[in-house]
C-alpha cells in the first residue's frame, strides 16, 4: 500500500476527514501512522499496524486497540494482580450482552472503567488476556501498532 509522492495530498485529505469524524484516539493513531509514513522507510500498511503477523488486518487492529486500552487501564492499578482482580470484578458486575452491544461506555463511568470497557470490547470472543500476556503488553514500549514515535521529529499535518 505504497502511495506515490503525488498522492500525499490525498492522504492528508483523508487524515483531515478522520480527524473530524473519527473518535479522538483512533484519529490520533491514524494521524501518527500518516506522519510516520511521510517520514519514509515504511509502508503505510506497516505504520497502520496492519502487517507483521499472519493475523487478518482487522484482527491486528483490534489487538492493537485492546493492548492500548490494557496499558491505559493497567496504569490505574499498582500491580498486575490488582488489575486482574479488577478485570474479574468488571466482568462479573458490569460486562454482559447488553453492555457488549454498546458502542461506547457509559459517560458517567470512571476513566478506568471506560478503559476496561474497551479492553473487553476489543478482546471479543477470545477474552481478556492472562497475567503473562498482560505483563508483556504493559512491558512493551509500543503496546502494538506503529513502533516508532515520530512526534518530536515532524510536525503533525493532520492535527488541529
N, C-alpha and C positions, 0 to 999 in steps of 0.2 A: 504494500500500500504506500508506495513512494510517490509523493506529489512532485511534479516538476516545479522549478522555481517560479514559473509564471502562474502557478496555481496557489501560491501563498496568499494572495488577496482573497481567494475563495475560502481558504481555510480560516483566515481571520474573520471573514463574514460569518462563517459557521460558528466560530468561537463567540462572536458577539451575540448570536441568537441563543446559544447555550447559556451564556452569562445572564441574559434577560429572562429566559424561560425555564431553566433547569433549577433544581434545588441548589443552594449555595455550595454544599460540599461536593456535589457532582460537577458543578461548574468549575470550582477550584481545581479539581482533579483533572478535568478535561483541558482547561487552560494551561495548567502546568505541563501536561503532556505536549500540547502545541508548542509551548515555549521550548521545551527540551528538543522537540523535533526540529525546530527552526535553528537551533544551535548546530544541527547536523550530527552525523555519525551514527544515528539510529533511525530505524524506520518508524513511521507514525504508529503502526500497529504495536510495535515493541514499547513505545512510550506510553501508549494507552493501556499497556498491560494485557494485551490480547494474544500474546505468543509467549513461548517459553516452556510450556508443558504440553502434554497431549490432551489437555482439557479443552472442551468447547469454549470459544471466546466468551459466551455468556456466563458459563460456569467460572471461568477465570475472573471475570469482572465481579461476580457475586462473592467469590472467595476473597478478592482484594478488599471489597467493601466490608465484608464480615470481619476481616482481620483489622481493618482500620477502626471499626467500632469496638472490637475487643480491646484494642490498645487504649481507646478513649475510656471505656468502662473500667478497665483494669486500673487506670490511673486514679480512680476514686477509692480504691481499696489499698490497704497497706501490704497485703500478701496475696499470693495466688490462691492460697487456701481460703482466705476470706472471700475473694472474688468468686470462687467456685461455690461456696455456701450461698452467696447472694444469687448466683445463677439458679441454684436449686429452688430457692425461695421464690424467685421471679417466675420460674417455670410452673411451680405449684400454685402460686397465688394469683398470677396475672396472665400467664400465657394460655390461651385457649383458642378454639377455632374462630370465634368471633374476632379476637384480637389479631389473629394471623391474617384475616381478610382485610384489616385496616391498611391503608397506605401510609399513614403517619401515626406516631404515638400520640396519646392524649397530651394536649398542650400543658396541662397542669402537672404533669409528671416532672420529677427532677431530671437534671441532665443525665444522671447515672441510669435511671430507669429508661429514659429515652434511648440512650446508647444500647442498653440491653435489648430493648425492643428491636432495634436494627440488627443486633447480633443474631437474634432469633429469626428475624425476617430473612436475612441473607443466608442463614445456615440452612434453611429449608428442611427437607426430609432427612438430610444427613445428621442433623442435630448439632448442638454446640460442641466444639472440640473438647478433648480431655485435658487434664493437667499438663502433660508433657508438651502437647501441641500448643497450648496457650502460652506456656513458658517460652517456647521457640518463637511464637508470633511476637510476643512482647519484647523479646530479646533482639529480634531482627531490627536493623536500622531503618528499614523501609516499611515493614508491615504489608508488603505486597505492592503491586503497581510499579511505577517507574522507580528506578533505583538511584537516580541522580537528582539532587536538589539543585536546580539551576536558578533559584530565586535571587541569589546575590550576584549572578553573572550577566543577567539580561533583564531589561525592562519588560513588564508584562503587557503585551499588546492587546490583550482582551480584558484587562482589569479596568474597573471604573475608577 
